[in-house]
């Protein structure tokens, strides 16, 4: 074979690799989106790592679509917010939302809070008076949530939208109810009261609040408990005040019906509210600052063993699906 022919063949082989045929295959079930909204790209069941550009900052979220998802059928969406100093992965891994999604066939997204680190770790939410970096940096978390919803409407067929969260993520859920009551059907907060001073929802919205009576961080009767970081947190609104404020905003009957009671916990449901919304309070009497019903081995960010008085995940989903 002539030398010129060999050189031509080598050139063609190198050209093939340069133009992409030699690239490593990308796992299509876990793409990472650029920092902008993609238009009309319908997603299949699976897990996705996504990102959006919010006020010049790249923000991340994880999406789980259950295996029986049908793109021709509108499906509920839950946004699940991690606690302060946590990550989207923590919220995904410790509270059973992926498993519940597969059983009940809803879509669940796990946004990541504001973090000073590229890894997204040690993240918090700007939920009014709390917490930490998200507040000091004036993180636009409401804008982030709006963009997530806009993004997902281009990717999946969704109808009712719900929010839930742990601790600081629960506080953000309350803030979303205050500012986006025309978007969310209901919210459910665990261990995080409403600390947003400018709460004036456009319309009534269903609220569930779950709290441990022995919470040593967000005290049940208000204040920053012994486990609280007073420099990064705030004097939290009490659970009774949070509930009474929502009862007033929703114009509910002040006399609740007890819908769950056992030796370690109870749930009270307030009904006869405007627009047929509901307010429900579930209390784990033996519970601290944790997610009731979570695995016996708690989230490493939580110092107390979760109460087993009831499953917060089950209670929250049952509450959500009953809302019209």
Residue pairs with C-beta under 8 A, 6 or more apart in sequence:
16 22
29 46
29 47
29 48
30 46
30 47
30 48
30 49
31 48
31 49
31 50
32 49
32 50
32 51
33 48
33 50
33 51
33 52
34 51
35 51
35 52
35 53
35 58
36 52
36 53
37 52
37 147
37 150
37 151
37 154
38 151
38 154
38 155
39 154
40 154
41 154
41 155
42 71
42 155
42 156
43 63
43 65
43 155
43 156
44 65
44 69
44 71
45 65
45 66
45 67
45 68
45 69
46 64
46 65
47 62
47 63
47 64
47 65
48 62
48 63
48 64
48 65
49 60
49 62
50 60
50 61
50 62
50 63
50 151
51 58
51 59
51 60
51 61
52 58
52 59
52 61
52 144
52 147
52 148
52 151
53 59
54 140
54 143
54 144
54 147
55 140
55 143
57 114
59 111
59 112
59 114
59 144
59 147
60 88
60 111
60 112
60 120
61 88
61 109
61 110
61 111
61 112
61 148
62 88
62 89
62 92
62 109
62 110
62 112
63 107
63 108
63 109
63 110
63 152
63 155
64 92
64 97
64 98
64 101
64 107
64 108
64 109
64 110
65 107
65 156
66 101
66 102
66 105
66 106
66 107
67 102
68 102
68 105
69 75
69 105
69 107
69 156
70 157
71 156
71 157
72 157
73 157
74 157
74 158
74 159
75 105
75 106
75 107
75 156
75 157
75 158
75 159
76 106
76 107
76 158
76 159
76 160
76 161
76 162
76 320
76 321
77 106
77 107
77 108
77 109
77 149
77 152
77 156
77 158
77 159
77 160
77 161
77 162
78 97
78 101
78 106
78 107
78 108
78 109
78 161
78 162
78 163
78 164
78 320
79 108
79 109
79 111
79 145
79 148
79 149
79 161
79 162
79 163
79 164
80 91
80 92
80 95
80 97
80 108
80 109
80 110
80 163
80 164
80 165
80 169
81 91
81 110
81 111
81 113
81 125
81 163
81 164
81 165
81 166
81 168
81 169
81 170
81 172
81 173
82 88
82 90
82 91
82 110
82 112
82 113
82 123
82 165
82 166
82 169
83 90
83 91
83 165
83 166
83 167
83 168
83 169
83 170
83 191
83 192
83 299
83 301
83 302
84 113
84 123
84 124
84 125
84 130
84 131
84 132
84 167
84 168
84 169
84 232
84 233
85 122
85 123
85 124
85 132
85 301
86 113
86 123
86 166
86 169
86 299
86 301
87 112
87 113
87 120
87 121
87 123
88 110
88 111
88 112
88 120
89 110
90 299
90 301
91 97
91 110
91 165
91 166
91 169
92 98
92 110
94 291
94 294
94 295
94 298
94 299
95 166
95 291
95 294
95 312
95 313
96 293
96 294
96 311
96 313
97 108
97 110
97 313
98 108
100 106
100 108
100 313
100 314
100 317
101 107
101 108
104 317
104 321
106 317
107 152
107 156
107 158
109 148
109 152
111 144
111 145
111 148
112 120
112 123
113 120
113 123
113 124
113 125
113 134
113 139
113 141
113 168
113 169
114 123
114 124
114 125
114 126
114 133
114 134
114 137
114 139
114 141
115 121
115 122
115 123
115 124
115 133
116 122
116 133
116 137
122 133
123 133
123 134
124 130
124 131
124 132
124 133
124 134
124 135
124 168
125 131
125 134
125 139
125 141
125 165
125 168
125 169
125 171
125 172
126 134
126 135
126 138
126 139
126 140
126 141
126 172
127 134
127 141
127 168
127 171
127 172
127 174
127 175
127 192
127 195
127 196
128 171
128 175
128 194
128 195
128 196
128 197
128 198
129 135
129 195
129 196
129 197
129 234
130 168
130 171
130 195
130 232
130 233
130 234
130 236
131 168
131 171
131 232
131 233
131 234
132 229
132 232
132 233
133 139
134 141
141 172
142 175
142 176
142 179
142 180
145 163
145 176
145 180
146 180
146 183
149 161
149 183
152 158
160 185
160 320
160 323
161 183
161 184
161 185
162 184
162 185
162 186
162 187
162 188
162 320
163 172
163 173
163 176
163 177
163 184
163 187
163 188
164 170
164 173
164 187
164 188
164 189
164 190
164 316
165 171
165 172
165 173
165 189
165 190
165 192
166 190
166 191
166 192
166 291
167 190
167 191
167 192
167 217
167 218
167 289
168 192
169 189
169 192
170 188
170 189
170 190
170 191
170 192
170 193
170 209
171 189
171 192
171 193
171 194
171 195
171 196
172 192
173 187
173 188
173 189
173 192
174 187
174 189
174 192
174 193
174 194
174 195
174 196
174 199
174 207
174 242
175 194
175 196
175 199
176 183
176 184
176 187
177 184
177 187
177 194
177 199
177 201
177 205
177 207
177 246
178 194
178 196
178 198
178 199
178 200
178 201
179 196
179 201
181 201
181 202
181 203
181 204
181 205
182 202
182 203
184 205
185 205
185 206
185 320
185 323
186 205
186 206
186 207
186 208
186 277
186 278
186 319
186 320
186 323
187 205
187 206
187 207
187 208
188 207
188 208
188 209
188 210
188 316
188 319
188 320
189 207
189 208
189 209
189 210
190 210
190 211
190 291
190 292
190 312
190 316
191 210
191 211
191 212
191 215
191 217
191 218
191 289
191 290
191 291
192 218
193 209
193 211
193 218
193 236
193 237
193 238
193 239
193 241
193 242
194 237
194 242
194 245
194 246
195 234
195 236
195 237
199 245
199 249
201 249
203 275
204 249
204 250
204 251
204 273
204 274
204 275
204 277
205 250
205 277
206 277
206 278
206 279
206 319
206 323
207 246
207 250
207 277
207 278
207 279
207 280
208 279
208 280
208 281
208 282
208 315
208 316
208 319
209 239
209 242
209 243
209 246
209 280
209 281
209 282
210 281
210 282
210 283
210 284
210 292
210 312
210 315
210 316
211 218
211 220
211 239
211 281
211 282
211 283
211 284
211 287
212 220
212 283
212 284
212 286
212 287
212 288
212 289
212 290
212 292
212 304
212 307
213 220
213 283
213 284
213 285
213 286
213 287
214 220
214 285
214 286
214 287
214 288
214 304
215 225
215 287
215 288
215 289
216 225
216 226
216 227
216 228
216 288
216 289
216 304
217 224
217 225
217 227
217 228
217 233
217 289
218 224
218 225
218 228
218 236
218 289
219 225
219 236
219 238
220 238
220 239
220 283
221 238
221 239
221 240
222 235
222 236
222 237
222 238
222 239
222 241
223 235
223 236
223 238
224 230
224 233
224 234
224 235
224 236
225 289
227 289
227 303
239 281
239 283
243 270
243 279
243 281
246 252
246 279
247 254
247 270
247 273
247 279
250 273
250 274
250 275
250 277
250 279
251 273
251 274
252 270
252 271
252 272
252 273
252 274
252 277
252 278
252 279
253 270
253 271
253 272
253 273
254 270
256 268
256 269
256 270
256 281
257 268
257 269
257 271
258 266
258 267
258 268
258 269
259 267
259 268
259 269
259 280
260 266
260 267
260 282
260 310
260 315
261 267
262 309
262 310
264 284
264 285
264 286
264 287
264 307
264 308
264 309
265 282
265 283
265 284
265 285
265 286
265 287
265 292
265 307
265 309
265 310
266 282
266 283
266 285
267 280
267 281
267 282
267 283
267 310
267 315
268 280
268 281
268 282
269 278
269 279
269 280
270 278
270 279
270 280
270 281
271 278
273 279
276 324
277 323
278 319
278 322
278 323
280 319
282 292
282 310
282 312
282 315
284 292
284 307
284 309
284 310
285 307
285 309
286 307
286 309
287 304
287 306
287 307
287 309
288 302
288 303
288 304
288 305
288 307
289 302
289 303
289 304
290 298
290 299
290 302
290 304
290 305
290 306
290 307
291 299
291 302
291 306
291 312
291 313
292 306
292 307
292 308
292 309
292 310
292 311
292 312
293 306
293 307
293 308
293 309
293 310
293 311
293 312
293 313
293 314
294 306
294 312
294 313
295 306
296 305
296 306
296 308
298 304
298 305
298 306
